[in-house]
Amino acid sequence: MKVTGRLVFIILASFVGATAGAAEFDGSETLMCSFAQVVECDLGAECRNMTNESVDAPDFVKLDFKRKKVVAISAGVESEPDDIDNIIDLANYIVLQGVQGGAEGAADSLAWSVTINHNTGQIVLAAAGENAGFVVFGACTAI
């Protein structure tokens, strides 16, 4: 058990170090992001921690700043790209905004906003739909 725990710690520490040093997360490179924590809030109910699977979140998200596209990846399969409608470069963060399923009159549309820390690649996603909201935390690495 101790050897396995140490090995996992070494692998995670190596990943975090490589991620932080790989690039400045300023929108100049395509990023691959994964989500570690999902919080869901429903109208009239308390917020609760959820799993990625329970809210149908993808395994990974690829952010292509040059093309202004976001691609969800689940079980190795890429979704059709969605548009990134707005990119704002702030002092410490880059902000992305868009709408998923944004067809006029669509009942399952989500408006979303993402912040990515320039130095660490940490990502926070806030998404809102009809009667529900999500806050998702994770990390990105340049690809």
C-alpha positions in Angstrom: 0.0 0.0 0.0 2.7 2.5 0.9 4.7 1.8 -2.3 1.6 2.3 -4.4 0.7 5.5 -2.5 4.2 6.9 -3.0 4.2 5.9 -6.7 0.8 7.7 -7.2 2.2 10.8 -5.4 5.3 10.9 -7.5 3.3 10.5 -10.7 0.9 13.3 -9.7 3.7 15.6 -8.6 5.5 15.0 -11.9 2.3 15.8 -13.8 1.7 19.0 -11.9 5.2 20.2 -12.3 5.2 19.4 -16.0 1.8 21.1 -16.5 2.9 24.3 -14.8 6.1 24.5 -16.8 4.8 23.4 -20.1 3.5 26.7 -21.3 2.0 29.9 -20.1 -1.8 29.3 -20.4 -2.5 32.5 -22.3 -4.4 31.1 -25.3 -1.4 30.7 -27.6 -1.6 26.9 -27.5 -4.3 24.3 -27.7 -5.2 22.9 -24.3 -6.5 19.5 -23.1 -8.4 19.8 -19.8 -9.9 17.3 -17.4 -12.4 17.9 -14.6 -11.7 16.8 -11.0 -14.8 18.1 -9.1 -18.4 18.9 -10.3 -20.9 20.8 -8.2 -24.6 20.8 -9.3 -27.3 23.2 -8.0 -30.9 22.7 -8.9 -33.7 25.3 -8.4 -35.1 24.9 -4.9 -32.5 22.3 -3.8 -29.2 22.4 -2.1 -26.0 22.1 -4.2 -24.2 18.8 -4.1 -21.0 17.2 -5.4 -21.5 15.0 -8.4 -19.4 12.7 -10.6 -18.5 13.5 -14.1 -20.6 10.6 -15.3 -23.7 11.5 -13.4 -23.9 14.9 -15.1 -22.8 13.6 -18.5 -19.5 15.6 -18.4 -16.9 14.5 -20.9 -13.6 12.8 -19.9 -11.6 15.6 -21.5 -12.2 19.0 -23.2 -9.9 20.3 -26.0 -9.7 24.1 -26.3 -8.5 25.3 -29.7 -8.0 29.0 -29.3 -6.9 29.7 -32.9 -10.1 28.2 -34.3 -12.2 29.3 -31.3 -13.6 25.8 -30.9 -14.1 23.5 -28.0 -14.3 19.7 -28.4 -15.6 17.3 -25.8 -13.9 13.9 -25.7 -15.5 10.8 -24.0 -14.3 7.2 -24.3 -11.8 8.4 -26.9 -14.5 9.8 -29.2 -14.5 13.5 -30.1 -17.8 15.4 -30.3 -18.6 17.9 -33.0 -16.8 21.2 -32.2 -18.8 23.9 -30.5 -17.9 27.6 -30.9 -16.1 29.6 -28.3 -18.1 32.9 -28.6 -15.8 35.1 -26.6 -12.2 35.1 -25.4 -11.0 37.7 -23.0 -7.3 37.8 -21.8 -7.0 39.3 -18.3 -3.9 39.8 -16.2 -4.0 36.4 -14.4 -6.7 34.5 -16.3 -8.0 33.8 -19.8 -11.8 33.8 -19.9 -13.8 31.8 -22.5 -17.6 32.0 -23.0 -20.1 30.3 -25.1 -23.4 28.4 -25.4 -23.8 24.7 -25.8 -26.9 23.4 -27.6 -27.7 27.0 -28.5 -30.3 26.4 -31.1 -33.1 28.8 -30.7 -35.9 27.3 -28.6 -33.7 24.4 -27.4 -34.7 23.3 -23.9 -31.3 21.8 -23.0 -29.0 24.7 -23.8 -26.3 25.7 -21.4 -24.5 29.1 -21.2 -21.0 28.7 -19.9 -18.0 30.7 -18.8 -14.5 29.3 -18.2 -11.5 30.8 -16.4 -8.0 29.3 -16.9 -5.1 30.5 -14.7 -2.2 31.8 -16.8 0.4 30.3 -14.5 -1.1 27.0 -13.3 -3.6 25.9 -16.0 -6.2 25.4 -13.3 -9.7 25.7 -14.9 -13.1 26.7 -13.4 -16.2 26.3 -15.5 -19.5 27.8 -14.6 -22.5 26.7 -16.6 -26.2 27.6 -16.3 -29.3 26.1 -17.9 -33.0 26.0 -17.2 -33.4 25.5 -13.4 -29.8 24.2 -12.9 -26.3 25.4 -12.5 -22.9 23.7 -12.4 -19.4 24.7 -11.2 -16.6 22.4 -12.4 -13.0 22.5 -11.3 -10.0 20.9 -13.1 -6.7 21.4 -14.8 -5.4 21.9 -18.3 -2.2 21.1 -20.1 -0.8 22.3 -23.5 -0.9 19.8 -26.3 
